[in-house]
Amino acid sequence: MDQSEKLLMGIENILSVASDLVDEVARLKSVEEECKILKEKVFMNQFTKAEQEVFALAIDGHSISEIQDILHKEECTIKNQRRSILKKLNTPSMTEAVQQFQNLHQEPSYKLIRTS
């Protein structure tokens, strides 16, 4: 086998590996999207169906009065559901509750541990 044949075989091998890598990246992106959806579902499952509706609207930036109008519910009902959401998330405000939801998709930060 001469030098050019070896070179062609090497190039074919590299292209094959590159193709496999492209396929793997696509698969991993799909898995990442599935994980994102599952994280959101797990997060939302801690709430009742009514609380989920209120929280979803809060995530979209709606105020209590807007949520009340959209869901056709009394203000005291929306406030009670809001209070329940905040209690379940152990947070003082809906803004912080929404932030917790949004933080689901941030990369975890790892702290380096020093060993002596």
Secondary structure as UniProt FT lines:
FT   HELIX           3..44
FT   TURN            45..46
FT   HELIX           49..59
FT   TURN            60..61
FT   HELIX           64..71
FT   HELIX           75..89
FT   HELIX           94..102
FT   HELIX           103..105
//
